[in-house]
Amino acid sequence: MYTSRLGFAVHSYFLKESKRNENFKKQKHIGALTETNAIFALPFLSDNYCYVVLYANRNSETCAIVFDAGDPEVVFHFLTNNPNVTLTHVFSTHKHWDHSAGNEKLSKGSALVSVIGSSVDKVSACTKQVKDGEILNIDDQLTVKCILTPCHTKGHVCYLVKPTNKTTSVLFSGDHLFISGAGKYFEGNAKNMKDGMDRLKQELEPNTLICCGHEYTIENLSFTLTLDPSNENAKEKLEWASQRRSSGLPTVPSVWKDELSYNPFLRAEHLTHLSKEKDPVSILAEIRKRKNEYKK
């Protein structure tokens, strides 16, 4: 359903029925890598995020790369409101329609727009397939490292974006890593999840920003506290997130060092009480099982 033509039709129906005009008003500047590399979150449907990163090309023109364009209209709205911005790249973390349905419309009729996706997932309208560890150079202004994190889908990719010659970075984690959570193991297992999280632990700096695919923060933190009730970092983050959401504001981005302090999918070795088998893979399997059954 997530990748079939029927699934596309269902996704398109939900987009048409969604409160697009309200979501247009919620498009927010959520951070920056440098003075010229602003990051915007574009919400759509009930909890999805698409992201835009701006950069200045060699001619000092403002350009944009987009991540997980599940609804092309939110991107068109952003570009209409920012007529000086030129779209150059569309990245999909994986093949599910809520992360890729806009690819064709956004690239249609423009050879200047590249659509990037995993060589494993069959991402819609993809013009450049990337492999694990591949680094893309965007106009000598940004680098994008492609980190294969198979589990949610076999070809799921997280994209680590850095300005050239700078130490700041942002990870677009799609449905692999959420704030205090992780995506369902649709095409993988707990071992895949552990391997993917271990890979991020190798790749990310403590202050890396985390931009995930969905606004699940309050539910995830509430669940986290059922596993780890004395975690003060999770309690503080939940209080902060609740205030943000009550004001209609996003909880993205998070920060990698913060996720390491409360995200249960990153902390299996600290949650050995959850499973008779004390190894991290068994614990991650148990965490996923409990999360699937959890009702806030």
N, C-alpha and C positions, 0 to 999 in steps of 0.2 A: 504493500500500500504506500509506503514512504517513497518508493521510487517508480511505481508503475504509472501508466498514463491515467488510469482511474484515480490513483492517488493525486496526480497533478490536477485533475478536474475537481476533486474534492478540495484540495488546497486552494485552487482558484476561487471556488465558491465561498470558502471561508474568508478569503481576502476581500471579496466583493461585499460580504455581509459584515465585515469588521468595521470598527469605528475609525476609519482612516483619517478623517479630518481631525479627530481628537488626537490621534497619534502624531499627525503632522506637527501639531502645536508642542509636542513633547520632545522634539528633536533637540538634543542638548550637546553643547561643548562640554566634554567630560575630562579633558586633560590635554597635555602636550608633551612631545618629546624634545622639541626645541621651539624657538619663537615662530618658526614657519611650519612646524609639523603638528598642527592641531588635530585632536581626535574628537569625533562626534559620534554619539549613539543615536541611532534612528530606530525607535521601537515600532513594531507592527504585530498584528494579531493580539493575543492577550498577554504574551510574555516574551516574544522573540526580540532579539536585537540584531540589526545590521549596523556596520560601522564604516565610517569614512575617515581616512587619514589624508591630510593635505601635505603637499610638498611643492617647492619651487623648482621648476626644471632649469635646464641650462640657459634658457632665455629669460629666466626670472618670471615665467608665467606660472600661475597657481594651478596645480593639477591635483587630482584625487585618485586614491586607490580605495576600493570598496571591499569589505569582507562580509560574506554570507548574505547576499542579496536575495532573500526569500520573497520579497515584495518589491518589484521594480519601481512602483509608484512612490515609495518613500525616498528612493534615490533621485527620481526625477523631480520630486518636490524640493529636495535639498538643492539640486543643481539649478532649478528655476529661481530659487531664492538667493543663489550665489552665482549669478551669470558669468562671473569672471573665472569660474572654476571649470577645468576640463577633465573629464573622466578618462583615465588611461588604462586602469587594470581592475579586474573583478576577480577576487579570490573566493573559492568555496572550500570550507574545511571538510565537507563531505557531500555525499550525493543526495541526501534527503531534500525534498522539495522546499521545506521551510528554510533551507540554507542555499538553495540554488535555482529556484524557480524564476528568478529575475534575470538570470544570465543571458538568455537569448535576446530578450527585449533590450537590455542595456547595451549589448554589443551589435545588435542588428544594424546593418547599414554603415558600420564604422570599422574600418580595418585598423584603426588606431587603438581600439579597445581590446586588450588581451583578456581572455578568461582562463584562469589558472585553477587546476585541480589535481588531485592525486592520480598517478598512473595506475593505481589499483581500483579506485572507485570510478564508475562511469559517470562523471559529473556532466550535467547538462551544458551543452554548447561550449564545451572546453576546447580551447585552441592551443593550450600548452599544458602538457602533462608533466608533473614534477615527481621526483623521486626523493626518498629519505635522505636528508643531509644536503640536498641541493640548495645553493644560495643564489638568489636572484638579485641583480643590481638594478635599481630603479633610478635611471638618469643620474648616476653618481651621487644621489642624494640620500637614498635609503637602501638598505639591504634587507631581504626577506629570506630567512632560513626556514626550510620546510622540514618539519619534524614529524615523521610518521608515528601515529599513536593508534594502532589498530585495536579495536574493542567494540566501540559503539557501531562502527562499520569497519570492514577490513582495510579500507583505504583512508581512514580518517587522518587528516593532517592538521597539526597546529602550526601557526605561522608566527615566527619570532621576528619582529620588525625593529630595526635599529637605524638611526641616522648615521650617515657615513662619518667616521672618525669621532663618534660620540659614545658614551657609555650607557646612556639611557636606552630603554627598550620597552616594548609592549608585546605581549603574547595574545594572539587571537586564538582562543582555545576551543571554539565551537561547542560541541557536545561531549568533549572528552573531560574537561575540567570546568566545574562551576564554582561559584563562591560557596565554600563549605560543602561541596558535593562533586559528583561525577555522573557522566551519562550512563544510561542502561547498557548492559553488555549484549547488545542485539546480535553482533556477529563475532563475539569474542567471549572471553572468560576472565576469571579473576587473575589468572597468570598474565594475560595480556594487559589487564589494567595495571597490575603491579609494574610490569615492564615499562608501560607508558609513563607512569608516574615517576619511576626511577630515572627514566630518560630526561624528564623535565627537571628533576633535581640536579642532574648533571649539566644541563644547558642554561638554567636561569640564574640570574643575579638576584640578590635579596630584594632589590627595589624594583624589579620588573613589574610593570602593570599587567593585570590580567583582565582581558575583555572576553567574557564568555557569551554563549549563544542565547541564554534565556535568563529571565528574571525569576529565579527560584530561591532567592537568598533567604527570605524569612522561613519558608518551609524547611530548607536545608539546615539552617541553624537550629531551628526547633527540634529537628530530628537529631542533629549532632548532640544536643544536650540530653537526649534520652540515652545516648551511649556513653557520654562523658559529662555527667551533670555538674562536676566541679570545675569545668574549664571556664575560667574567668574571661579569657579572650573571646570565647564564643558568646558568653553572656553580654559582654560589652558590644560586640559586633551586632548581636540581635537587637539590642536596644537602639543602636544607631540606625540599623536598617529599617526598623519599624518607624522611626521618626522620618526617615527619608521617604518611605513609601506612603506614609500618611500625608506627606506634602506633595505627592505626585512626582517625586524625583527618583532617578535610577540609583541602584546600589553599585553599579559598575563605574569605574574599574575597581578591582581589588588590588592588593599588593602581594607578591609571592611570599615574602617573609611572614605576612599575616596568615596566609593560607596554611603555611607549615605549622602554625600554632594551634589551629582548630579544625581544619578539614580532615574528617576521619579517613578519607580515601588516601591521604598522604601520611597518616599517622598510625598505620596498622600495628606497628611495633609497640605502640603505647596503649593499645586496646586489647591486650591479650586475654582479658577476662571475658571477651565475647565468644571465644571458641575453645573447645577442649583441645583442638589442635592449635598449637601456639605459633605456627608458622604464618607469615604475613599473607600468603595466598589464601589460606583457609579463612583467615580473619576478614580479608576483603570479600570473599564469597559470602560470609555471614553478614557483613555490613550491607552488601547489595541486597541480599534476601530480606533483611529487616527494612531497608529503605523501600523496596518494592511493596511491602505490606503496610508501610506507615501511612497513617491518616491523621493529619493535624487536627 
